[in-house]
Amino acid sequence: MKHSIALAAITAALALTSPAFAGTGAPTPASRQAQVQHRSTQPQTQAVEGLYRRAQQKLVDLHLYSGAVDGQRSDAFVRSLEQFQRAHNIRATGRLNSETRAALGI
């Protein structure tokens, strides 16, 4: 009996504080709604593409990459990164991690 009363009290408290838990679909006052701000991922994509372009150019200069310097993560670019990483005793992941960026000087 005590457990059912406690469970009812918890359910009521959740219903008062969060309509999502209550399942009633009651609207939440605007002042209590979470303010979600969406930001574009485009600047991050441009930053990554710029980083890839710099890495591609460094690999071209080292005669390890002959593909397009376009900021795209192609198979040829990944293979070139792996080759560079092996030559510099870096774990060959094909990822442009911090150790690889430092070795490339970017």
Secondary structure, 3 states (H helix, E strand, C coil): CHHHHHHHHHHHHHHHHCHHHHCCCCCCCHHHCCCCCCCCCHHHHHHHHHHHHHHHHHHHHCCCCCCCCCCCCCHHHHHHHHHHHHHCCCCCCCCCCHHHHHHHCC
